[in-house]
Amino acid sequence: MVASAVMRFGINFFPSFRREDSSTADYYAQCLRIAERADQLGYSSVKTVEHSFYDYGGHSPNPCVFLSAIAARTKRVRLVTGAVIPAFHHPAHLGGDLAMLDNMSRGRLDAGFGRAFLPKEFEVYGVPMSESRERFEEAIRMIRRLWTEERVNALGRFWSLQDVRLMPRVVQKPHPPIWIAAISTEESFLYAARNGFNLMIVPYAGKPGQLKEYVQLYRKVWAESGHKPGAEQIQVAQFCYVAEMPGEAHAGFERICKRYLETFADAVVSWKGRNEAEYPGYDKMVASILATTPEKIIAQGGAFVGTPDEVIAQVKSCVEAFGPIEPSMQINFGGSKDDEALRTLELFASRVMPAFSAE
């Protein structure tokens, strides 16, 4: 069933293209054009990832820089780090970068954090994958204190703070909303729920049915932990390609999704043969994604692809699966061109979003 209030829809910038598809500078320019128009059309948020070293996400090593450019060109859309990686940064540095973005956007920051999962990134930054969760939780704890306390003293396993006053101070009080990226590890869902953090999920990355169970668990533990039932927010990362003719939509999506999957395969090759104890099931998750196809992603509910009417039905199915959500949609990935990305943006706003404005 459709949410009774106006349903929110966001745009997710996840760069995944080859040099022959676009230059990095041209990709950024395309994103800025899309973000400005999304702000005008009533989309709720703009999100980007932190990755390095690969065509898969590597054009976005610093979400704060990217989102600052968008902040200067928009007025109302929320800016989501989806997600920054605390394990690779000093908490005081990352907390200051995010606070600066909150000020540049006049309080429009949503701070999303993730553990990271690409072995090469851990290798380059000198961080053992086995320390990922501990670093993740310790850094978020310190950042939240730096945002809310005048001076902070903290002695952690990985970082320590002695009489630190973070500058600049955040605009939002007590602090910007915090989001946790969770894919296939139950502990991530429990951590987010117990701490009152919002959730970012990826439908096509986990086992069919398992993600739905984890989301139900998240909502249950959220309420049991004393947080207001129904106040939790969940963003669902979705591919999206809309056209007036179904054949055109599916052909266009297949082309750019294949490129996305190619770049993903390059990035996760170092997972082969690994079985990190702190990343249970990730080897199987990676193998599953490597074996997938654009058609399977649509069938598993990981993409909104088709005519506006077909996409309306797909969005309703997503809501039925997960409850109240905010889809965060990739519309310019895999080397997509301006005309097709902007067509999706416009058609979705004019023909799909109105179907979810009220029950």
FENQUIGI-V240265 format. One line per field, one symbol per residue. ss: DSSP state (H for helix, E for strand, - for the rest). burial: # if it has 16 or more other C-alpha atoms within 10 Angstrom, else .. A space follows every 50 residues. Layout:
ss->???
burial->???
This chain:
ss->--------EEEEE--E-------HHHHHHHHHHHHHHHHHH---EEEE-- -----E------HHHHHHHHHHH----EEEEEEEEHHH--HHHHHHHHHH HHHH----EEEEEE----HHHHHHH---HHHHHHHHHHHHHHHHHHHH-- -EEEE----EEEEE------------EEEEE----HHHHHHHHHH--EEE EEHHH----HHHHHHHHHHHHHHH---------EEEEEEEEE---HHHHH HHHHHHHHHHHHHHHHHHHHH-----HHH--HHHHHHHHH---HHHHHH- --EEEE-HHHHHHHHHHHHHHH---EEEEE-------HHHHHHHHHHHHH HHHHHH---
burial->.##...############.....#..##.###.######...######## ##.###########.###.##..#.#############.###.####### #####.################......#..##.######.######... .#........#...##.#####..############.#######.##### #######...##.###.##.###...#....#.##########....### .###.##.#######.##..#.......#.###.###.##...#..##.. ########..##.###.##.#################..##########. .##.##...
